[in-house]
């Protein structure tokens, strides 16, 4: 029977940006919850959250230019993948067949540029008709929105960034099953290996809802303290 083992791990979390730090803080029952300062949340019912801090994604890639402007969830994926890749020793394993090295992610949508979209809606509003003028909206969107920013909203983009960084050309999947996504991805990646469809699978999850629209949505669901 095929044996599947974990050879490397990586974490980018509010508790810290490496395995040792996160583990020590967990064992000490430390909390990473604090007042939100990524945006002005003073008028929101919930004003606190767990934020990733002191993290620079460019320190985890060979050439940041090939990644354009990755969304926050893609940045976290690149950081965690780098740690797992190096801990596993794959960075020095010259015999690795990249055609049989795959990736299975559990990732949701990227962060919507809420300010830009709100501005476009405002500027394209037809006061006389009391509705958005679609032609004006399209023009403002064309002039204002960043194309890579729009692409980064796709749930598969963290997978794309990691696969591109390491040249992975084996099986590539993403699952979007809310809070269960990371666990599902790890289980599915294990199945890929057990079935002999790959020799190596980089797997895990990444997401952030720490933005105005995300906090608003969860507040409306009464899912936050």
Secondary structure in CASP SS format (residue, H / E / C, confidence):
PFRMAT SS
TARGET T0000
AUTHOR 0000-0000-0000
METHOD secondary structure of the structure
MODEL  1
X C 1.00
X C 1.00
X C 1.00
X C 1.00
X C 1.00
X C 1.00
X C 1.00
X C 1.00
X C 1.00
X C 1.00
X C 1.00
X C 1.00
X E 1.00
X C 1.00
X C 1.00
X E 1.00
X C 1.00
X C 1.00
X H 1.00
X H 1.00
X H 1.00
X H 1.00
X H 1.00
X H 1.00
X H 1.00
X H 1.00
X H 1.00
X C 1.00
X C 1.00
X C 1.00
X C 1.00
X C 1.00
X E 1.00
X E 1.00
X E 1.00
X C 1.00
X C 1.00
X C 1.00
X C 1.00
X C 1.00
X C 1.00
X C 1.00
X C 1.00
X C 1.00
X C 1.00
X C 1.00
X C 1.00
X E 1.00
X E 1.00
X E 1.00
X C 1.00
X C 1.00
X C 1.00
X C 1.00
X C 1.00
X C 1.00
X H 1.00
X H 1.00
X H 1.00
X H 1.00
X C 1.00
X C 1.00
X C 1.00
X H 1.00
X H 1.00
X H 1.00
X H 1.00
X C 1.00
X C 1.00
X C 1.00
X C 1.00
X H 1.00
X H 1.00
X H 1.00
X H 1.00
X H 1.00
X H 1.00
X H 1.00
X H 1.00
X H 1.00
X H 1.00
X H 1.00
X H 1.00
X H 1.00
X H 1.00
X H 1.00
X H 1.00
X H 1.00
X C 1.00
X H 1.00
X H 1.00
X H 1.00
X C 1.00
X C 1.00
X C 1.00
X C 1.00
X C 1.00
X H 1.00
X H 1.00
X H 1.00
X E 1.00
X E 1.00
X E 1.00
X E 1.00
X E 1.00
X E 1.00
X E 1.00
X C 1.00
X C 1.00
X C 1.00
X C 1.00
X C 1.00
X C 1.00
X H 1.00
X H 1.00
X H 1.00
X H 1.00
X H 1.00
X H 1.00
X H 1.00
X H 1.00
X H 1.00
X H 1.00
X C 1.00
X E 1.00
X E 1.00
X C 1.00
X C 1.00
X C 1.00
X C 1.00
X E 1.00
X E 1.00
X C 1.00
X H 1.00
X H 1.00
X H 1.00
X H 1.00
X H 1.00
X H 1.00
X H 1.00
X H 1.00
X H 1.00
X H 1.00
X H 1.00
X C 1.00
X C 1.00
X H 1.00
X H 1.00
X H 1.00
X H 1.00
X H 1.00
X C 1.00
X C 1.00
X C 1.00
X C 1.00
X C 1.00
X H 1.00
X H 1.00
X H 1.00
X H 1.00
X H 1.00
X H 1.00
X H 1.00
X H 1.00
X H 1.00
X H 1.00
X C 1.00
X C 1.00
X C 1.00
X C 1.00
X C 1.00
X E 1.00
X E 1.00
X E 1.00
X E 1.00
X C 1.00
X C 1.00
X H 1.00
X H 1.00
X H 1.00
X H 1.00
X H 1.00
X H 1.00
X H 1.00
X H 1.00
X H 1.00
X H 1.00
X H 1.00
X H 1.00
X H 1.00
X H 1.00
X H 1.00
X H 1.00
X H 1.00
X C 1.00
X C 1.00
X C 1.00
X C 1.00
X C 1.00
X E 1.00
X E 1.00
X E 1.00
X E 1.00
X E 1.00
X E 1.00
X E 1.00
X C 1.00
X C 1.00
X C 1.00
X C 1.00
X C 1.00
X H 1.00
X H 1.00
X H 1.00
X H 1.00
X H 1.00
X H 1.00
X H 1.00
X H 1.00
X H 1.00
X C 1.00
X C 1.00
X C 1.00
X C 1.00
X C 1.00
END
